[in-house]
Amino acid sequence: MKPRTPRRTSSEPKVPRRPIAVDLFAGTGGLSLGLKRAGFSVRAAVELDSEAAKTYRVNHRGTPVFVSDIRNVTRGTLKTSIGDRRLDLLVGCAPCQGFCSLTRKNPDKDPRNGLVLEMARLVRSLRPKAVLMENVPGLADMGKRVFNRFLRTLESCGYSAEWRVVQMANYGLPQSRRRLVLLAGHGFEIPFPEATHARDPRPGSKLKRWATVRDAIGGRRAAPTLEDARKSGGPRKHRWHVVRDLREQTRARLRAAMPGASRVDLGDALLPECHQDGYTGFANVYGRMSWDQPSPTITGGCLTPAKGRFGHPDRRRTTISVREAALIQSFPATYEFATDSIDAACEMIGNAVPPKFAEVLGAQLAAALLNARE
């Protein structure tokens, strides 16, 4: 006879099920990767951009991706992936350019501003146990009307929400990246994780010093230009360790740039006319990163010297590569970017929630959810 499986007695501890999550505005999957590392099962992702969705699928093969405008996504759409269980966590980082100080022109007219409220709509219909939202700091001031409506929705649905603007370098990211983060529990509070790093830790402190560009990309060989990569199999064969083909004027500016120095140190002769004669705008453009500091915020323009301090700290090189930007964002070296467009690859990386920071938040959320069950 086949032996019977022993019955679990009431005194035996139950093995907790993995908490389940849905990722809205999922992009290339940086947030999903961090949540999975923290123990979550990501049951579904929603992403409008087909290039980003393709990259998500390549790296998260077990997670269905709905390539759709969030305004067309309903509770029924997502329940097919969630099943009969109550959703543990709904996460989202809505497109933020309308509230970003670097890119906004007419924030009141940007059609993307209302997408935060689409997340609120899905919170109301799905009633997840917890909510995580990440966005630019400008959401709390330039976008305060939208943000306050989001908060009122959470409150009316019984959530205890806490938000703050955090510096991700304080959690081990080798990058200065300030973002608004909101954590909300349905009937319970979710405390923010304690910082693990500091710019200058006090003597005797348990905090580590900020991670640096050297920690992220030190020791890597020089990258070929996109044109050279295309002659030898394409950028994906080089795992996107590729830089842009720059004009000679731009290369001259970078040759003169010192790591960490301001563009004004280049002198008017090397600067574009719009940056001459006492121009007081962005000082980081045409600049180089410093080896022993965190990088500046990685954006969708992360290989364009005119858009920030994206010059490589090694003065023999031009800018950081696409892969180096991804490493600074804490994507693993094996993460694939399923595109042949350098602009698309940069946008995917710059718009992502860094997986390392997502894992920190995911661990905090998983612990809070477990405590709420007990």
KEBA-98738 format. One record per residue (C-alpha): x, y, z; residue in one letter. Coordinates in steps of 0.05 Angstrom, whole numbers, padded with zeros to 5 digits, always signed. Each point is the difference from the previous one (the first is absolute). Layout:
// KEBA-98738
XYZA/...
***
This chain:
// KEBA-98738
+00000+00000+00000M/+00021+00071-00014K/+00018+00034+00066P/-00045+00056+00021R/+00027+00070+00004T/+00000+00022+00073P/-00051+00052+00016R/+00024+00067+00025R/-00017+00009+00073T/-00024+00066+00028S/+00066+00010+00036S/+00041-00004-00064E/+00017+00068-00030P/-00030+00015-00068K/+00047+00018-00057V/-00021+00070-00021P/-00019+00008-00073R/+00040+00048-00042R/-00034+00068-00002P/-00026+00018-00069I/+00007+00067-00035A/-00021+00037-00064V/+00047+00050-00032D/-00033+00059-00036L/+00041+00044-00047F/+00050-00057+00003A/+00050+00025-00051G/+00058-00048-00008T/-00013-00034+00067G/+00049+00031+00049G/-00053+00005+00055L/-00025-00071-00015S/+00071-00027+00005L/+00010+00032+00069G/-00067-00027+00024L/+00016-00070-00023K/+00067+00002+00035R/-00038+00020+00063A/-00045-00061-00005G/-00060+00025-00039F/-00034-00037-00057S/-00016+00053-00053V/-00063-00026-00033R/-00011+00054-00053A/+00032+00062-00030A/-00031+00057-00040V/+00043+00041-00048E/-00022+00042-00060L/+00067+00005-00036D/+00010-00061-00044S/+00076+00004+00002E/+00002+00002+00076A/-00052-00056+00004A/+00043-00044-00045K/+00059+00010+00046T/-00044-00015+00060Y/-00022-00066-00031R/+00071-00021-00016V/+00022+00009+00072N/-00064-00021+00036H/-00025-00059-00040R/-00049-00024+00052G/-00038+00066+00006T/-00056+00018-00049P/+00008+00070-00029V/-00061+00040-00022F/+00023+00048-00054V/-00055+00051+00011S/-00017+00071+00019D/-00012-00002+00075I/-00067+00035-00012R/-00024-00063-00034N/+00022-00048+00055V/-00055-00024+00047T/-00006-00044+00061R/-00023-00056-00046G/+00062+00007-00043T/+00046-00012+00059L/-00042-00051+00037K/+00014-00051-00055T/+00072+00000+00024S/-00012+00010+00074I/-00050-00056+00007G/-00044-00008+00062D/+00051+00027+00049R/-00004+00071+00026R/+00056+00041-00030L/+00055+00014+00050D/+00034+00059-00034L/-00015+00048-00056L/+00060+00041-00024V/+00009+00054-00051G/+00045+00056-00025C/-00043+00042-00046A/+00034+00041-00055P/+00026+00061+00037C/+00025+00048-00053Q/-00057+00048+00013G/+00025+00011+00071F/+00074-00005-00012C/+00041+00064+00010S/+00047-00019-00057L/-00051-00012-00054T/-00064+00037+00015R/-00024+00057-00045K/-00075+00003+00010N/-00013-00048+00058P/-00074+00017+00004D/-00010-00023-00072K/+00040-00065+00002D/-00049-00057-00013P/+00043-00048+00041R/-00015+00037+00065N/-00066-00036+00010G/+00031-00069-00004L/+00014+00000+00075V/-00076+00002+00010L/-00008-00061-00045E/+00042-00037+00052M/-00047+00027+00053A/-00059-00028-00040R/+00031-00069+00000L/+00016+00004+00075V/-00074+00014+00012R/-00023-00059-00043S/+00052-00052+00020L/+00009+00019+00074R/+00070-00029+00006P/+00028-00009+00070K/+00056+00049-00015A/+00019+00054-00050V/+00068+00025-00023L/+00007+00061-00044M/+00065+00032-00024E/+00004+00066-00037N/+00040+00064-00007V/+00002+00049+00059P/-00038+00051-00041G/-00064-00041+00008L/-00006+00028+00071A/+00004+00073-00021D/-00011+00012-00074M/-00048-00059-00001G/-00030+00010+00069K/-00071+00003-00025R/+00006-00068-00032V/+00041-00028+00057F/-00050+00024+00052N/-00057-00034-00038R/+00041-00064+00000F/+00010+00005+00075L/-00074+00014+00012R/-00018-00062-00040T/+00046-00042+00042L/-00029+00029+00064E/-00072-00011-00022S/+00016-00073-00015C/+00029-00013+00069G/+00075+00006-00014Y/+00052+00028+00047S/+00049+00036-00045A/+00068+00030+00012E/+00043+00034-00052W/+00067+00036-00002R/+00053+00022-00050V/+00059-00048+00008V/+00071+00002-00024Q/+00014-00069-00030M/+00075+00007+00013A/-00019-00009+00073N/-00021-00071-00017Y/+00063-00022-00037G/-00014+00025-00071L/+00063+00028-00032P/-00039+00060-00024Q/-00031+00064+00027S/-00074-00012-00015R/-00055+00034+00040R/-00069-00027-00008R/-00067+00004+00034L/-00020-00067+00030V/-00068-00017+00030L/-00015-00062+00041L/-00071-00016+00021A/-00032-00058+00038G/-00074-00017+00002H/-00014+00009+00073G/+00073-00003+00022F/+00061+00045-00005E/+00062-00015-00039I/+00062+00033+00028P/+00055+00024-00047F/+00063-00041-00001P/+00059+00028+00038E/+00057+00029-00041A/+00062-00044-00007T/+00048+00052-00029H/+00019+00073+00009A/+00042+00052-00036R/+00047+00007+00061D/-00017-00052+00054P/+00015+00024+00071R/+00055-00036+00038P/-00028-00064+00031G/-00061+00001-00045S/-00024-00065-00031K/-00015+00037-00065L/+00045-00012-00060K/+00028+00055-00043R/-00038+00013-00065W/+00015-00048-00056A/+00037+00030-00059T/+00006-00001-00075V/+00064-00041+00009R/-00040-00052+00039D/-00049-00006-00057A/+00042+00002-00063I/+00074+00001+00020G/+00045-00047-00039G/-00043-00006-00062R/+00032+00005-00069R/-00014+00058-00046A/-00064-00005-00040A/-00005+00003-00076P/-00043+00053-00034T/-00068-00019-00027L/+00026+00003-00071E/+00058-00047+00016D/-00046-00047+00038A/-00047-00004-00060R/+00060-00022-00043K/+00014-00058+00048S/-00066-00032+00014G/-00042+00057+00028G/-00007+00031+00070P/-00035-00060+00030R/+00059-00044-00017K/+00041+00048+00041H/-00052-00005+00056R/-00013+00075-00011W/+00070+00019+00025H/-00003+00053-00054V/+00007+00076-00002V/-00029+00051-00049R/+00037+00026-00060D/+00014+00073+00020L/+00016+00060-00042R/+00071+00026+00004E/-00023+00063+00037Q/-00031-00042+00055T/+00061-00045+00004R/+00044+00062+00008A/-00042+00024+00058R/+00005-00067+00034L/+00075-00004-00011R/+00006+00066+00038A/-00048-00019+00055A/+00028-00020+00068M/-00037-00050+00043P/-00049+00035+00046G/+00014+00069-00029A/-00053+00049-00025S/-00012+00016-00073R/+00021+00072+00014V/+00071-00026+00010D/+00002-00016-00074L/+00000+00073-00020G/-00045+00034-00051D/+00043-00021-00059A/-00021-00073+00009L/-00072+00011+00021L/-00061+00007-00046P/-00022+00072-00010E/-00061-00010+00043C/+00046-00017+00059H/+00047+00059-00008Q/+00001+00071+00028D/-00017-00015+00072G/-00055-00052-00012Y/-00020-00025+00069T/-00040-00062-00019G/+00018-00073+00010F/+00072-00006+00022A/+00005-00075-00010N/-00006-00002-00075V/+00063-00022-00038Y/+00028-00024+00066G/+00034-00063+00023R/-00019-00045+00058M/+00048-00009+00058S/+00026-00070+00015W/-00007+00007+00075D/-00069+00032+00004Q/-00069-00026-00018P/-00021+00016-00070S/-00051+00055-00015P/-00071-00024-00014T/-00003-00047-00059I/-00053+00025-00049T/-00023-00018-00069G/+00054+00047-00026G/+00055-00038+00036C/+00046-00004-00061L/-00011+00071-00023T/+00053+00049+00028P/-00047+00059-00013A/-00050-00029+00049K/+00042-00011+00061G/+00066-00022+00033R/+00004-00065-00039F/+00072+00003-00021G/+00041-00061+00021H/+00046+00013+00060P/+00058-00029-00042D/+00021+00060-00043R/+00024-00047-00055R/-00073-00017-00014R/-00061+00041-00020T/-00065-00017+00038T/-00022-00059+00041I/-00029-00057-00042S/-00072-00024-00001V/+00021-00061+00042R/+00038+00044+00049E/-00063+00043+00009A/-00039-00064+00015A/+00053-00023+00050L/-00004+00068+00036I/-00075-00011+00002Q/+00016-00067+00033S/-00024-00045-00056F/+00041-00064-00002P/+00050-00008-00057A/-00042-00056-00028T/-00063+00042-00007Y/-00020+00003-00074E/-00025+00063-00036F/-00039-00028-00058A/+00008+00058-00049T/+00048+00023-00054D/-00016+00074+00014S/+00050+00036+00044I/-00053+00053+00017D/-00050-00053+00021A/+00052-00036+00043A/+00019+00065+00035C/-00073+00018+00013E/-00014-00069+00029M/+00059+00005+00047I/-00010+00072+00021G/-00075-00010+00014N/+00010-00063+00042A/-00007-00008+00074V/+00069-00026+00021P/-00006-00074+00018P/+00045+00008+00061K/-00045+00053+00031F/-00062-00039-00021A/+00027-00061+00038E/+00009+00042+00063V/-00072+00024-00004L/-00024-00069-00018G/+00031-00031+00062A/-00032+00054+00043Q/-00068-00012-00032L/+00005-00076+00006A/+00016+00006+00075A/-00058+00048+00011A/-00048-00046-00037L/+00023-00060+00042L/-00009+00039+00064N/-00070+00022-00021A/-00020-00073-00008R/+00023-00020+00069E/
***
